[in-house]
Amino acid sequence: MQPQSRGAGSRAGDAGAAGRPDRDQPRGRAGASRGATLLPPLVPGGRSARVKHSFVGASTPVFDFDKIGRVGEGTYGIVYKARDRRSGAIVALKRVRMEHENEGMPVSSLREISLLRTLRHDNIVSVVDVAVGAQPEDIFLVMEYCDFDLANVMDTMVARGRKSVYQPAEVKCLIQQILRGVEHLHRNHIIHRDLKLSNLLLTAQGILKVADFGLARTFSAPAAPLTPRVVTLWYRSPELLLGASTYTTAIDMWSVGCIFGELLRSEPLLPGKIERHQLELICKLLGSPTPAIWPEITELPFYPAFRFPAVDYDSVRAVFSGFSDATQRLLKSLLVYRPQSRLAARDALRHPYFTESPRACAPVLLPTFPEVSNPAQAHINKQQALARQMLAAEQHEPQRSAARDAADPRHRSIERDVDRGMDRDRRPGVGGGGGAALAASQDTLRDLMAARNFKRRRFDGESHDRLFEVGMPVFRAFADD
């Protein structure tokens, strides 16, 4: 019997095989077998590369996931909470922005995928898969899901009147996890370039994850010129504010210092509005820099354009007077003007701050804040509070209520949307009712409005940014370097 050639019969056999499941293929991934693929060496005599099948072969369709809701937005994509239909696992889908792309996938997204594929650490978010939709621009990163981010926790709890969101042992646990993740990045020659509270995620077990690698990139020695237009303004180091085009991992350590101060005070440490204001706040906290303590400052492009205020001494001890001496020394070691003198992540983890009492608590003992991790329920509470207020106004002023209904038809639609919840609250013995229910709804509405205004102030402050107008050349876009 002659062996069958790779002709029509072979293709028919392939088509028949495609119609039935293959035991050697994982579910939902036709065209990708188990294990890994050995790629041929790039040069004769070189070593072959082994590539996991989760990143080759047929792409996972995004229709294998049930979208639960939108949970956030990163530097280069929108993040959704979703459920994997095959395994039932909860994951995060990060949609890659493709609005202004004419030449395929953005470089920033390719860089993020390639970096996260090489990183495996408990304190760094991991990419599970890449999913695609019906259109070429529908590309999603499938990532492990974390319950909330630190910025949302801080803003919501402060808006609800809590003065100290985290206790000293809890702050020590968080900053220790941040430093471990950052140290792993720097050891693998990666600069994050956008460390801030909203890019620090927390799981229900208290494990902190460094996320959003849209601006991250690898580095080598000697340092190549890069854009200084990185890092959110509130967490941007002085050398970047003064236009440095060559920088090191020290810019991440300055951001860690700002995050450390924010966790201690439960409010942003340096919330500048524009770059000039940011430098003024830094000088007010640390004193004004001079060539004696930072010899390279005179070589920075924007140094002649800024007149530093006359502040001779720092005010760290005054601002953080309620904290231990080791806490203040660690903060000052991270917030150092000269990048070469700034504390590295490896050295920071060995600082006496982590050995003094109280010791860092276990991650599982960190508070979970269930009211923060359920944004959908917060939206329902808001709608119910509005409906309760409207019903109370109707009972006391029916004529004004009727006029309002005629002027604003949305009133009735809101009432219909929450009618089921209102009926449950009006049942005897359920939900209180009367003046107590109205007072509770007013408190809920006030908390939600305060949280929204606080978050809007953070968003406006983080996104509002300008260059010095001193005739400097325009910097390259983020994705180009």
N, C-alpha and C positions, 0 to 999 in steps of 0.2 A: 504493500500500500504506500503510495507516494505521499510524502508530507505535504500538507496543504499550504499553498503559497499565501502571502499576505495580499489577497485580492478581495473580490466581492464577498466570497464565502467567509473570509476572516472578519470583514467588517460586519457581516450579518451576525456572526457569532458574538462580536463585541456588543452589538446592539441588543442581542438577547441577554447577554450578561448584565448590561446596564439596567435591564428591567427587573432584575432580582437582586436582593441584598447579598453582599459579599461578606463572608465572615471575617476576612482579613482587613476590612475597611471599617473605621469607626463610624458610628451613626451620624448621619447628616453631613458626611464629608466624602462624597463620591469622588474618586480620583486621587485620594491621599491615603496611602497605606500606613500601617503602624510603624513606629520607630523613627528612623531618620534617613535622609538621603545623603550619599557621599558625592560631593561635587568634585570634578577633576581639578588637579592643581593648576594654579595660574601660570606657573613656570615649570619647564621640564625638571623632573627630579624633586619637585616641591611636595608638600604634604597636602592630602585631600582635606576638604572642609566638610564637616558633618552639620547638616541643617535640619532642624526639627520639622516634622511634617505639619505642625500647627501654623507654619508660616509659608508653606509652599502648597502647590496643587490647587484644587478647586476651592474658592473662597466660601466661607460660611454665609448663607443668605441672612440678611437682617430680619427676615420674616420668621426666623426661628426664635425670635425674642418677642415677648409681650411688653410693650412700653407701659410703665407704671406712671411716670411723670417726669417733669424737668426738674433737675436738682441744682443746676449751676451752670456757669459759663467760664471756660478757661481762656487763656491768651489766644488760642487759635481754634477753639471749638466749643460747642454746646454739649453739656453733659446731661444724660437722661438716666433714670433708674429703670431697670428692665428685669424681666424674668426669663431665664432660658427654658424654652418649652421642652427640651430634651431631658435636662437634668433637674429642672426646678430651681436651680441656683439663682440667687439675686446678683446681678452684675451692674456695672455702670457702662453705658454706651456713650462714647465721646464722638460726636459728629464732627468730621473734619470740615473746616470752612473752605468752600470752593468758589465763592462768589466772584472773586477777581482773578481766578486762575485760568489761563489759556493754554498752559503747557503741562497739564497733568496735575499730579498730586503736589501740594505745597512742600517746599524743602523743609519747612519747620516740622511738618507732620512726619515726613520720612525720617528726620533726625530724631524726633521723639520716639518713634517705633524702634529705630535701630539702637538707641541708647537704652531704652527700657528692656529690650531683649537681652542685653548684656548684663543687666543689673539684677541681682537676686539678693534682697536684704529685707529683713522684717520691717524696717522703717522706711521703705521705698515702695510706692504703689507699683503693682505689676500689671503688664499687659497679657491677657489670656489669649486673645485672638483678634483678627481683623475681619469685620463683616461688611458686606456690600449690599446695596439695594438695587432697585430696578434700573435706576439711571446711573450713568458713569460717575456723576458727582456725589452719589450717595455712598460715602465711605465712613465706617464707624470703627473706633478702637474699642474692643471689649476688654474692660478693666475690672479688677476686683472692686466690689462696692464697699464704701465706708459710710457710716451712718451720718456724719456731719463734719463740717470744717470748723476750725478754731475761731475764725472771724465771725461766723454765724452764732456760735456759742457765746462769745464775748459780747457781741452787740445786743443779742436778745436778752441775756441775763442782766446786763447793765441797764438796759431800757426798762426792765422790770424792777429796778431799784436795788439790785444786789451790788454792794460796793466792792467786794473782793470775790471774783468768780472762782478763783482757785486758791487753796491754802498753800503755805510754803512747801510742804512735802509734795503736794500735787504739782506745783510749778517745777520743782526739782525733777520729778519724774518726766514731765513733758520736755523740758529743755535737754535732759539727758538723752531722750529718744531722738530729738532733733539733731543733736550733735553726732549721735551714732550714724544716722542716715547721711548727714553732710560729710562726715569723715569717710564713709564708704564711697561717696561720690568723688571726693578729692583724691582718695587713694587710687581710684580708677581714672584719674586725669579728666574729670568732668566738672565744669562750673555750672551751677544751676541758673544763676543770673535773674531769678525772680522769686526769691524766698520771701514769703509774707504769710500772715495768718490764714488768708483764704486759700493758700496752696498747701496747707497742713491739714490732713484729714485724720479723723479719729474713728476707730471701729467701736462696736459695742463692748469689746473686751478691753478697751483702753489703749490699743496699739496705735501709735501715731505713724502716719505715712506721709512722706514728702511726695508731692504730686505736681502736675503741670510742668512738663519738660519742654514746652514749646520754645523757650528761649535758651535752653541748655545747649552746651556744646563742649567738645573735647578741647584740650589745650596741650601744648608741648613747650619745651624750652629750645630756643629763646621764644618769648611771647610774641605772637603775631599781632599786628594792629587789628582792633575790633571796634565796633561802635560803642560809644559811651551811653547811648540811648537805651539802656536796659535797666531792669530792676524798678519796681514801683517807687514813686517819688519818696514816700514816707520811709522807705527802707534802703534808699540809695546812698552809697558811700561818698565821702567828700571828693575823692579822686574822680569819680564819675561825674559829680556835679560840676567839677572844674574842667571837664572835657578830656580826661585821660583816654587815650586810644589803646594803650597797652596796660593790662591789669591782670591780676591773678585771682586765686581762690579767696584772697582777702576780702573781695567785695561780698562774697557770701557770708563771711564771718561778721562783717558789719551788720548785715541784715539779721543774723542770728542775735546780735547784741540788741538791736531794736525790738526784735520779737521778745527777747528776755525781759527787757524793761516794760514792754506792754503787758506781758503776763503778770509781772509783779504789781503793776499799778492798776490793771484792768481798764486801761485806756491807752490810746496811741501815744507813743513816747515823743515822736517828732512829726506831728501832722502838718507839714508845710503845704501851702497853697500853690506856690510856684517855686522854681529852683532858688531864686534869691531868698525867699522866705525860709526855705528849707535850710540853707546855709546859715541864716541868722539864728534859727532855732538850735542848730548844732553848736554854734559859737556860744549861745546863751547857756547851754548845758555843759559844754566841755571847755569853754574859754576859746579865745581866738588863736588860730594856728600862726606860727611864725617860722621863718626859715631855720631858726635854731632847733626846733623840735621836728620839723619836716623839711629837710633841705631841698627836696625835689619839687616843692610846691611852686617855686618861681618858674618852673619849666612847663607848667600846665597851661593849656590854651586860654582858659577863662580867668586865670589868676589876675591879670591886669584889669579885667572888667568889673571886679567885685571889690568893694571897699569893706574890709572886715571891721566889725564893731570893736571897740576897745574893751575887751573882757579879759582880764588878767588871770582869773582863777575859774576853775570848774565848779559846778554846783551839784555834782552827783551825790555827795554826802548829804546835802540839804534836801534834795528831791527824794532820796531814798533813805531818809533818816530812820525809818522804822525797820530797816533790814540789817542783817548782820554785816560785820566787816568783810567777811569772805564773799558775801553776795555782792557788795559794792566793788570789791577788787576784781571779781570776775567780770562784772559789767564794764568796768573801766578798761580791762584788758581787751575786751572785744571792741569797744568804741575808742579806738586809737586812731589818730589822724594819719600817721605814717603807715602805709600798708605793710611794709616790711616788718614793722614792730607789732602788728596786730596778732593776737593769739590764734593759733591754728586749732582746728577741731580736735585733733589727736591730743594736743596739750590741754585743751579746755576740759576734756573728759577726765584728766588727772588732777584737776584743780581741787584745792582743799574744800571748796564749796560743797562738793558731793560727799565728803566724809564727815562734815560737821552735822550736828543734830539740828533739826530732824532729818533723818535720812529720806531718800526718795521713796515714795510709796510704790507698791506694786501697781502695774498698769490696770489690772482688773479692779482696783479700788478707786479709780478715778470716777468722779460723778458722771452719770450718763445724760442727765437733762432730757427726759422724754418729751417735754414740751417743745424742745428745740428740734428734735429729730423727726417730728411729724408735721411738716408744713401743710399737708392737706387738711389735717384736723384744725390747724390754726386758721385756715381760710374759711372752713365751715363755721368755726366759732365767731369769726368776724361777721359773716353774713347773718348768723342768728342774732348777734348783738345789735346789728343795724335794724333787723326786723322787730326786735323787742322794743327798741326805742321808738320806732314808728308807731307800733301798736299802742304804746303808752301815751304818745302824743295824741293819737286818735281818740282815746277815751276821755281826755281832758279838753281837747279843743277840736270837736268834730268838724266845725265849719272850716277852720284853717286846714285840717287834714284833707277835706274834700277839695279845697282849692289847690292844695299841693298835688293831689292825685291828678287833677286836670292839667297842671303845669308840668308834672314830671311823671309820665307813665311808667318809668322804671321802678317806681315804688311798688306797684302791684306785682311786677315781675319778680322783684326781690322777695316779696312776701310769699309768692307761689313757690319759689325755689327752696325756701326753708320751711314750707308749711308742715312737712312731715316732722321735722325736728321740733317745731313749735308745738304741735299737737302732743308730742311726747312730754315736753316740758310742762304743758298745762294740765296733765293728768294729776289727780290727787295723789299726794305723797311722793311725786317724782319731780325733781328739779327745783323745788322751792316754790317759785311763783311769786306774784305780788311784788312788793317793794324790794324784797331781798333779791329776786331774780333780776329786776331792773338794775339794782345797784351792782350786781355781779357782772351784768352785761356791759354796764358803763365802765367798770374797771377793766374788763377784757378789751373793750374798744380802745381805751386810753393806753393800755400796754402795747397793743398792736400798732397804734399810731406812733407811739414813741419809738418802738423798734424800727418801724419803717423810716422815720425821720433820721434816726441814728445811722442806719445802714445807708441811706441816701447820702448822708454827710461823708461816710467812709468812701462810698463809690465815687462821689464827686471829687473828694480829695485825692484818691488814688489815680483817677483817670485824667484830672486836669493837669496839664504839663506844658511848659513853654521853654524855648531855648533863650539864652541870653542874646540880646540883639546887639552884637558887637561885630557883625560882618564876618562871622565864621562860616566856613563851607558847610553845606548840608551834609549830614551823615548818611551813610548807607542804611537801607532798610534792614530790619532784624533778620529776615530770612537770607540775606545775602552774605552773612558772615557767621 
